[in-house]
Each structure stands twice: as C-alpha cells, then as structure tokens.
Amino acid sequence: MAERGQLVLGHDGAALTGAGIALLADLGIAGAALAPCRACLDWSERRPHLAGAPATALYRHFVAQSWVRPREGSRALEVTRAGEAALSRWFGISL
C-alpha cells in the first residue's frame, strides 16, 4: 500500500491516504479506514508495517474471503489460490 501511495508508513507512525481510504471502501471495510492506524516494527524483517484498526479489518476481511488461513499452531498465515488472485488484483502483489 505504501508503494502504491495508499499508506504513509514510517518508524514513527502511519496514515492512510485518500487512495488508501478508497481502497478499503472498495473492499467493503470503509469504517475501519477512518480509524487511526499506526506503524509496528516487524520483529523478523525489521521494517514497519500497518497496525491498528485498519490492519485488523484487513486481516479479518482476508480470512472471511478465504484469501488467507491461519496455520495451525502458528502465527503464520497461508495464502490461498483465491488470495493470490486477490492480492494481485487489489494490491499489485504477485506471489
């Protein structure tokens, strides 16, 4: 989202841009787009990522749409075939 201009992300904070708010609205999770977001430092890659209500809403949407599924006994997620297509379509991510 940051690379697409939908999110301003840094070690000291995060904010959705108008394009990011529009993306969440298009996904049907507009309410969360208006909630404050924050940056969280990833423990493994040492890079900031989206956190807060918008991140939680995205996660729940991804699970509800069966784009990802939790890996049993782990915090890891598995991306489904439908998720691969959705990540490409909505976020420009190619796996």
LINHUNOR-V153719 format. One record per residue. N is the residue number from 1. RES is the residue in one letter. PHI is phi as a letter, one per 40 degrees, with the letter a starting at -180 (NA if undefined). PSI is psi in degrees with one decimal (none if undefined). OMEGA is omega in degrees with one decimal (none if undefined). Layout:
n;res;phi;psi;omega
N;RES;PHI;PSI;OMEGA
N;RES;PHI;PSI;OMEGA
This chain:
n;res;phi;psi;omega
1;M;NA;-36.9;178.7
2;A;c;-43.1;-179.6
3;E;c;-25.2;-179.2
4;R;c;6.6;178.4
5;G;g;18.9;-179.2
6;Q;c;-10.4;-175.0
7;L;a;132.8;171.7
8;V;b;120.2;-170.2
9;L;b;130.2;177.6
10;G;a;177.2;-179.6
11;H;c;-20.2;-177.0
12;D;b;1.6;178.1
13;G;i;-179.6;-179.8
14;A;a;151.1;176.4
15;A;a;136.6;173.5
16;L;c;140.7;173.9
17;T;c;177.4;175.1
18;G;d;-38.0;178.3
19;A;c;-35.8;177.6
20;G;c;-41.1;176.7
21;I;c;-41.3;178.1
22;A;c;-39.7;178.4
23;L;c;-48.3;179.8
24;L;c;-37.3;176.8
25;A;c;-43.2;178.4
26;D;c;-31.7;177.6
27;L;c;-10.0;179.4
28;G;g;18.9;179.7
29;I;b;47.0;-173.7
30;A;c;-36.9;-177.5
31;G;d;-40.4;-179.3
32;A;c;-25.0;-178.6
33;A;c;-23.8;-178.3
34;L;c;-10.9;179.2
35;A;c;153.6;177.8
36;P;c;144.3;174.0
37;C;b;168.3;179.8
38;R;a;167.9;175.8
39;A;c;147.6;177.2
40;C;b;133.9;-179.2
41;L;c;120.3;178.0
42;D;c;129.5;-174.7
43;W;c;-26.2;-176.4
44;S;c;-43.0;-177.0
45;E;c;-9.5;179.0
46;R;f;38.3;176.2
47;R;b;146.4;177.8
48;P;c;149.1;175.2
49;H;b;166.6;-178.6
50;L;c;137.0;176.2
51;A;b;174.1;179.0
52;G;g;-168.1;-174.8
53;A;d;-43.5;178.2
54;P;c;-38.3;178.5
55;A;c;-42.4;177.8
56;T;c;-41.9;179.2
57;A;c;-40.7;176.7
58;L;c;-45.7;179.1
59;Y;d;-49.3;-178.9
60;R;c;-38.7;178.4
61;H;c;-44.6;179.0
62;F;d;-42.2;179.0
63;V;c;-45.7;-178.7
64;A;c;-34.0;179.2
65;Q;c;-0.7;-176.7
66;S;g;34.6;174.9
67;W;c;-29.8;175.4
68;V;b;158.9;173.6
69;R;a;140.9;178.3
70;P;c;140.4;175.3
71;R;c;124.8;-176.2
72;E;d;132.6;177.0
73;G;g;15.8;-175.7
74;S;a;162.7;172.7
75;R;c;-6.6;-177.1
76;A;c;155.1;175.8
77;L;b;147.6;173.6
78;E;b;131.4;177.0
79;V;c;128.6;179.8
80;T;c;172.7;175.9
81;R;c;-41.7;176.6
82;A;c;-36.5;178.1
83;G;c;-39.3;177.2
84;E;d;-45.3;179.8
85;A;c;-42.1;-179.1
86;A;c;-41.7;178.7
87;L;c;-36.4;177.1
88;S;c;-48.2;-177.3
89;R;c;-51.6;-171.7
90;W;c;-28.8;-172.4
91;F;b;-3.0;179.9
92;G;g;23.8;-178.7
93;I;c;126.1;178.9
94;S;b;122.8;-179.8
95;L;b;none;none
